């Protein structure tokens, strides 16, 4: 039989699911909303599509059907994943953002965190670098800590997996829900202070067996932003401009250097290749259904010598042997391989164009060559002929979950998971290399194993009576961690061998075991009256192994409410489809980063003259207590004219008992102790506004804007400390400090303030504070760096940030674009201390001046840069606000053009071909590589070092097919 599916306006619905009830027979509608299916006259067709109410149509004697699906507004009907369950979006009282898989496919990456950039207001994502496999860092609603991790909690299919998504294949993701306020996160207690990211992976539906396959292949090039280094002629002219050029005395100093122009950037870079292949099988009936997927991701870095490959699989099954029992086993695994003979990123910027790594015969020059201007430098290509690293990582997760339906309104659910990871890393240092010749070669090997267990035993209550509806749960949860690593180094071996057994001498061994555990009791209840008035309450009690007996358990709670104004009888605004007000208050917490801060510890790994001994290594704090964050939030959700939607949230987060490892005198061998040091406040606004600008039979144009703003302030420091200084350890030219002091942003830079260039003599200037006899303080200019004092010079926190996304569809064509932006916030561009050094560093290349920069050359010049001199000792390149720059940017993150076919004659329900571009442009005045500084160790940083691996611009070609 045949038929068509359309909406209430008569517009065809493309891709609607049409299936025969109680069987696995099914199909999808084509571009005209048409379908063809085999069904008996006693059968019933089930027709469904996202955003519309599903309908059942008896076939009877009909051979042609015209089926109309009624609008079922997304705000009202959508079911979203929340903590420990699901809930209708209309009944939510908390602040969260759900992102479907089709909104996550615009970025080509093996790391799930990278997909979230710009996808939700108030969620700041510092992207991974351009190196294949690099991981992003995420901050949700500002930093709730001053020293700990800002990483949110990741929960995959109901299993708490930690502070990252591990080896999760992005192609397996069905949806991501980001929990942000107390009403959403308090149920996760001490693990929810930085927000929670819930991932739901794809699973089989009750349908005939469906196969999907996708392939993406593309190319990547490095993007070095505004950081351009000099060529040979430019560097020579720069040296000639030195005020003391007559003092330049190295042997090769002559005008021939203008023609000596080796390009270290071109040497190290090439066109990288990225490939991403995935396939899945899914289907089944009401009793047994399964989902199986395979994935391969392979990428060669745009910096030569780095290859990343990952293999993934996932198998999920739902087995329902009885009406009251559903068994849900699953297993997933991955293998990562990295081959690392990567060319030097630092050398791309720092090595002089006058120095060639090859001699006149094309052979590699050795280290410390007298043919180089910088004869004290190593030629990294020399060691790279032989030296290399490689690593292999395995990850496996297995679940045995089951649900027992006790009554229609009472269900017992059990989630039981074990996760294991194993890693090996080897580094080979050849006896012929400069770093290995002194010991006749070195072999290093590292191995680690981690096991994490998780179990949750939960009872659910879900019952409606009259206009009342109650949804509640109570659970016990336990998860623990065990990790062990060992390392060994041996020296002296015949070149070409790479196992420790061939070494002549053991050089070093190491190893450790780490363990922790958390157990929890939790409760959550949701109440709804007539779907108008909503209430929620939750409570959680956590016990953690890294607190002393005085504070081993912490209690966390939330209470929230909502009002669906549009359901009131007196509400008569027809153009308002939905209007809801929300309010919440609650608490979450954090634990210290160290495992055993409550104990006095001794190190027994020390020795003297090969005699083992014990040294005190830690002073414990038995009274150390939980870092707690109390959040108040209000929000509004609205939909207008069936095409415009708005979400607005305001929040105020107060964090007390901030955990910090306070530095102490090292006389006893202990350099720090964990303490609760103060209080911190974050408050902000989040906005999502979007709509369908055009919506008809052939055209659909949607635009969405999201914006987040967060202000951060230290409220109080405990004890006798009025302030605390945190160093970022930038590099050889000094450290950019940050200051913790009540009234300041916790990311405030504490620097000497740059006063510009003296127009008379070109000398650098800073400000100093002068106190007169009456105690009055004024700021005066000084040319002596030592006289300048440190002051607060702004913070790295942006004023606001967000994204703009647009989707345009015309018949079978689709065009999608995603833009990101950030306004306000400072970046300390440390790289300028070395590459914009005014002649202080003569052993490395220098950067070109930006268009609006100028250098002082004669009296009267108003310049941004002081006079340059050979071996400049004026300290002009030392740490100061001179190198503190605005981090504003607007960039096109992705642009995708696709075309869709429906080919039922080939059993293809959908075929899509597309081309996409990533990181296509960035508008910014920041002088460095990228104002979105790559994350460092999964942490957001505000300082750009001298060797930033640039982001890459990708052009990808792909095809998706569903059978």
DOZA-931373 format. One record per residue (C-alpha): residue in one letter; y, z, x. Coordinates in steps of 0.1 Angstrom, whole numbers, plus 5000, padded with zeros to 4 digits. Each point is the difference from the previous one (the first is absolute). Layout:
residues N
AYZX/...
//
This chain:
residues 963
X500050005000/X503649955011/X503350184993/X503450105012/X501750335007/X503750044996/X502650284996/X501950094969/X502649735008/X497449735002/X500249975038/X496649945017/X498550295020/X498549885033/X497250195015/X499050214970/X496550135001/X497749884972/X496550164999/X497150034975/X499850374991/X496950185013/X499149725025/X501149875034/X501149674986/X503749945006/X502849765011/X503849985005/X502649804982/X501549705018/X503649895006/X500349914963/X498450324988/X496849824991/X496550115005/X496449894994/X497150244996/X496450014987/X499650254971/X497850044969/X501450024966/X499150375000/X501950075032/X503450175004/X502549895026/X502050255019/X503349875013/X502350195024/X502949955023/X502250255019/X503150094979/X498449914967/X497850194975/X496349905003/X498549854969/X496549934986/X499349684980/X496849934981/X498849655006/X498349934966/X499849634992/X503249915019/X499949755028/X503650025009/X502150325003/X503750075002/X500450355014/X503350185002/X500450305022/X502750254990/X502450145025/X499050345013/X503050105020/X499150085037/X501950334999/X498050124970/X496549865007/X499550005037/X497550255013/X500850135035/X498150205025/X501350365005/X498750305019/X496350054991/X500049754971/X501949744980/X502750024974/X501949774976/X503449935016/X501750094968/X498650365002/X501050065037/X502550275008/X500149955037/X501649755024/X497649745014/X499949635008/X496949784994/X499749685019/X497449754990/X498049795025/X501949684992/X503250175013/X498350105033/X498849665012/X503349875014/X499350155034/X497249915024/X498850315017/X496850205005/X501950334994/X500550114964/X503250215008/X501949685011/X499649864964/X502350264985/X503249915017/X502649954973/X497650044971/X501350334986/X503450185000/X500350315022/X497049895021/X501249925036/X497649805021/X500549965037/X497849705006/X497449965027/X501049805030/X499149645004/X496850095019/X496949924979/X498750304981/X503050225005/X500750264973/X503150084980/X501450344994/X501150114965/X502550264989/X500250084962/X503250164988/X501250115034/X498650225026/X498650334988/X499450135035/X501850015034/X497149995023/X496949904981/X498749674987/X501849824973/X496949804991/X499050024963/X496550094988/X497749704994/X497450034972/X497649714996/X497949994968/X500650374994/X499050105036/X502650175022/X499849805033/X502950145020/X503449885012/X499149635002/X497949754982/X497649965029/X498249665001/X500649924963/X500049624995/X503249914981/X498049734981/X497950274984/X503050174984/X500449984962/X503150224998/X502150255019/X501750294983/X502750205020/X500550354987/X503450145009/X501150314979/X498650344995/X498449924966/X497949735018/X499350155034/X499750384994/X496449944989/X499349925037/X501650325012/X500350055037/X499249635006/X502749864977/X503350095016/X500649655015/X498949834968/X496749854990/X498749645000/X497149944977/X498049695006/X497649854975/X497749745014/X498649724980/X496850054979/X497849794978/X500949944964/X497649944971/X499849625003/X497949725014/X499749995038/X503349895015/X500549895036/X503449995017/X500849865034/X503249995020/X501049855033/X503450045019/X500849845033/X503350005017/X502250035030/X502350265014/X502950005024/X501950295015/X503550074986/X502250185026/X502950054976/X503450035017/X498650115034/X500549715023/X499550055038/X501849795027/X498749705017/X500449955038/X503449844999/X501450264975/X498650295021/X501549865031/X503449964984/X499850354987/X499350135035/X502949795014/X502350174974/X499350355015/X503150185012/X498250065032/X498149675003/X500650015038/X497550295002/X497149804987/X497749975030/X496449904991/X498649715020/X499949734973/X503650064989/X501549654999/X501049744974/X496549855000/X499050294977/X501849814972/X497249755001/X497250265003/X499150044963/X496650134992/X499550084963/X498050324996/X500249984962/X498449654999/X497350125025/X498950284978/X500249844966/X498349734981/X499249904964/X497750264986/X497449924974/X499150214970/X496949954978/X499050194970/X496849924980/X498650194971/X497449964973/X498750214971/X497350004974/X500350214968/X498650034966/X497450164978/X499450154966/X500750334984/X497050165017/X500349875036/X502949825017/X500949965037/X502749885023/X499349885035/X502649875025/X500149875036/X503149955021/X500849875035/X503550035015/X500749855034/X503449985018/X501049905035/X503350165009/X503249815005/X500150185033/X497249855020/X496850185008/X499550224969/X497349914975/X499250214969/X497049944977/X498950214970/X496949964978/X499850184966/X497650044972/X499950204967/X497450064974/X500750184967/X497550054972/X500350154965/X496650094985/X499850144965/X496350094993/X501050214970/X503050024977/X500850345015/X499649925037/X501849755023/X499049995037/X502549845024/X498749965036/X502149815025/X500149925037/X502649835022/X500249935036/X502049835027/X499949905037/X503149945021/X499949825033/X503049995024/X500149805032/X503150115020/X501349815029/X503449984985/X502949875020/X502850265006/X502550044972/X502450195022/X500049725026/X501049754974/X503450175000/X500350185033/X498649765027/X502749805018/X500149624995/X500449985037/X496550135006/X497149764995/X496550134995/X498649695017/X500649865035/X500849645008/X496349924999/X499550154965/X498250305012/X500750354986/X502450205022/X498850355010/X501850324993/X503150105019/X500649655012/X502849945025/X500649674982/X501450194970/X503550134997/X498550314985/X497450055028/X499250354988/X498549874968/X496449914991/X498949674987/X498050104970/X498249665000/X498450105033/X498050294985/X499549814968/X497849765018/X497350264999/X501050314980/X499450034963/X499350244971/X497849974970/X499250214970/X497750014971/X500550214969/X497550064971/X500750164967/X497650074972/X500550184966/X497450084975/X500350144965/X497650144975/X502050064969/X498950064964/X501450084966/X498250204974/X501349964964/X499450344985/X501749934967/X502549734988/X502850235013/X498450175030/X498849835032/X498850135034/X500849785030/X498750045035/X501549825031/X498150035032/X501049825032/X499349995037/X502149805025/X499049935035/X501949835027/X499049915035/X502249865028/X499549885035/X502649905025/X499549865035/X502549915027/X499049815030/X502150025032/X498849765026/X499650105037/X502249705009/X502950114977/X502950205014/X499250304977/X496349995010/X500049915037/X500850365011/X496850134984/X497949685002/X500349944962/X500050234970/X498050014968/X501250204970/X498050064968/X500950194969/X497850074970/X500850194968/X498250084968/X501450144968/X498350124968/X501950094969/X498450144968/X501550024966/X498850134967/X501650054967/X498350154969/X502249954970/X499850064962/X502249804977/X501250084965/X501549734978/X500450054963/X502449904973/X500450184967/X502649884975/X503249925019/X498950225029/X498449875032/X498850215029/X498749875033/X498950265026/X497950055031/X498850285022/X498449945034/X498750145033/X500649795031/X498950045036/X500649785030/X499550055037/X500349825032/X498049995032/X501049795030/X498749985036/X501249785029/X498949975036/X501549805028/X498949925036/X501549835029/X498249875031/X501249825031/X498549785026/X497949704989/X499249645006/X502449774981/X498749864967/X498050314988/X501450204972/X497650294994/X500650355014/X496550005016/X501249765027/X502850225012/X499650185033/X502150314991/X500750194968/X503850054998/X500650194968/X498350104968/X501450144967/X499150084965/X500750224970/X498850084965/X502450054970/X499250154966/X501950104969/X499350064963/X501850034967/X498750124967/X501949994967/X500050104964/X502149794977/X501049964963/X502049754981/X500849954963/X502049744981/X501150054964/X501549744976/X501350054965/X500149684979/X500549815033/X503650124999/X500150335018/X498150045033/X499250295022/X498150055032/X499050305021/X498050025032/X498950275024/X498249985034/X498850265024/X499349885035/X498350195029/X500349855035/X498350095032/X503249965021/X501750314985/X499450365008/X498650254976/X503550114990/X500749654985/X496749814998/X500549914963/X503049834984/X500849944963/X501749694987/X501049904965/X502049764978/X501449994965/X501549694983/X500949854967/X500949674984/X501649874969/X499249654986/X503349964982/X499149654986/X497250164979/X502550214980/X500349894964/X503850025003/X500049775030/X501049654987/X501149805030/X497749704996/X501049865034/X498650315017/X496349975003/X499450325019/X502150295010/X498650315017/X501750305016/X498150215026/X500550335019/X497850195025/X500050295023/X497350115024/X498850075036/X497949845027/X499350115036/X499249915035/X497850145028/X500850005037/X499049715022/X497950225023/X496650124989/X500150375011/X503650125002/X499150344987/X497950105030/X500750125035/X498249745021/X498849975035/X499249685018/X496750025019/X500249645014/X502250115029/X498750055035/X501250105034/X498249875031/X497249884976/X499650354987/X500450014962/X502450244984/X501850084968/X503849974994/X501950104969/X500949684982/X501450114967/X501750304984/X498850024964/X502150084969/X497950174973/X502950014976/X500649625002/X500249894964/X500049684979/X503049765002/X500949964963/X502049744982/X501450074965/X501249684982/X502149964969/X500149664984/X501349824970/X499349644990/X500449734975/X497849704991/X501249734977/X499249644989/X502549784982/X499649674981/X496349985010/X501149875034/X502350255018/X498650325015/X501750295017/X498850315018/X502450265013/X499150325019/X502050285015/X498450275021/X500950315020/X497450135025/X500350345017/X497750075029/X499650355014/X498150165029/X500249685020/X497249995025/X501149945036/X498550055035/X502950195015/X500449975038/X499750325020/X500250095037/X497149865019/X499650305023/X496750104984/X498749644998/X500949974963/X502849764992/X500250034962/X499050214970/X499749894963/X502550174977/X501649964967/X503649915010/X502149904971/X500849814968/X500749644992/X501449814970/X499549644989/X501649854969/X500249654989/X500149734973/X497449724994/X500649704979/X497849714988/X501749734979/X498349674991/X499449754973/X498949664989/X503149785003/X498249704986/X496950024980/X498649704980/X497149774999/X500649835034/X502350245018/X499950365010/X502550155024/X499950375008/X502350205023/X499550365010/X502350235020/X499150335014/X502350255018/X499550345015/X502450245015/X499250335017/X502350265016/X498450265023/X501550335010/X498850305020/X500950304978/X499050295022/X498450095034/X498150335001/X500450265028/X502850015026/X500249635006/X503249834987/X498649665010/X497149825016/X500149695022/X497149754999/X499649745027/X498649654994/X498949945036/X501649655001/X499749905036/X501450005035/X503649974989/X499950324980/X499050144966/X501649974967/X500050354985/X499950094963/X501550324987/X498650234974/X502950214986/X500850124964/X502149744982/X498749715020/X497549724994/X496750095017/X500249665018/X503650055014/X500649865034/X501650245025/X501749805027/X503049975022/X502649804981/X501049675014/X503849955002/X499949635011/X501449835031/X503250095018/X502049684997/X501950085033/X497050025023/X496949914980/X498550355004/X497650144974/X501450294979/X498650274979/X501450294979/X500150365011/X500950314981/X502950205014/X500850354988/X503650135005/X501150365005/X500150064963/X496449894995/X501049674984/X497749715008/X501049645005/X498249695010/X501349825032/X498949705020/X498350045033/X498649755025/X497550265014/X496749994982/X499250365010/X503150134982/X499149844967/X498250234975/X497449924975/X501149974963/X498349884968/X500449624998/X498349904968/X496449994989/X497149754998/X499650054962/X501249694981/X502550044972/X497849794977/X497249755004/X497849794978/X498849654991/X500649704978/X497149804987/X499949694979/X497349794985/X500549664985/X497249814982/X500249654986/X496849884984/X497450035028/X502550055028/X501150355011/X502650115026/X500350365011/X502650155023/X500450365013/X503150125017/X500750345017/X503250175009/X501450335014/X503650125002/X501250295022/X498050195025/X500349995038/X497649865026/X500250135036/X499549675019/X498650165033/X499149665013/X503749935007/X500050295025/X497849785022/X500849654989/X503850044994/X500550245030/X503349865015/X498249965033/X498450345002/X496549845000/X499849715024/X496249994999/X499749844965/X501549734979/X503050064977/X500749904964/X502649754990/X503150144983/X500149974962/X502749764986/X502450284991/X499550185034/X502249955031/X500150145035/X503050135018/X501249785029/X503750075005/X502650264991/X501149994964/X496649874987/X498950164967/X496249985005/X496850154986/X498450015035/X501350175031/X500449835034/X496649925015/X499250085036/X497049985023/X498050324999/X502650144975/X500350385002/X502550054973/X497350124976/X501249754974/X496449934990/X499050364995/X499250144966/X502949994977/X501149874966/X500849675018/X496549894992/X499950144965/X500149704976/X499949944963/X496649924986/X501149784971/X497949704992/X499049754974/X496849815006/X497749764982/X496650175003/X497949734984/X500349674981/X496949844983/X499649674982/X496749944981/X498349774975/X497250094976/X497249784986/X497450084973/X496949785006/X497350104974/X498149685008/X499350155034/X499450354987/X503350105016/X502150234978/X502950005024/X500949825032/X503250095018/X501549845032/X503150155016/X502250015030/X501950315010/X502550125026/X500550355012/X503150155018/X501849684996/X503550135008/X501950325005/X503850054997/X501250295021/X502650095027/X497550225018/X499749885036/X496450095004/X496749834991/X499750124964/X502050264980/X496650094984/X498850185031/X496249985002/X498250334993/X498950215029/X496650174995/X500449984962/X503450175003/X503549874991/X502350005030/X503849945003/X500049895036/X499249655014/X498350015034/X500149745028/X496749834990/X500049944962/X497249764990/X502149774977/X499049924964/X498449674995/X501049714977/X496949874983/X499349674982/X496750034980/X498049744980/X497550134975/X497649924972/X498550234973/X497249894978/X498250184971/X496749884987/
//
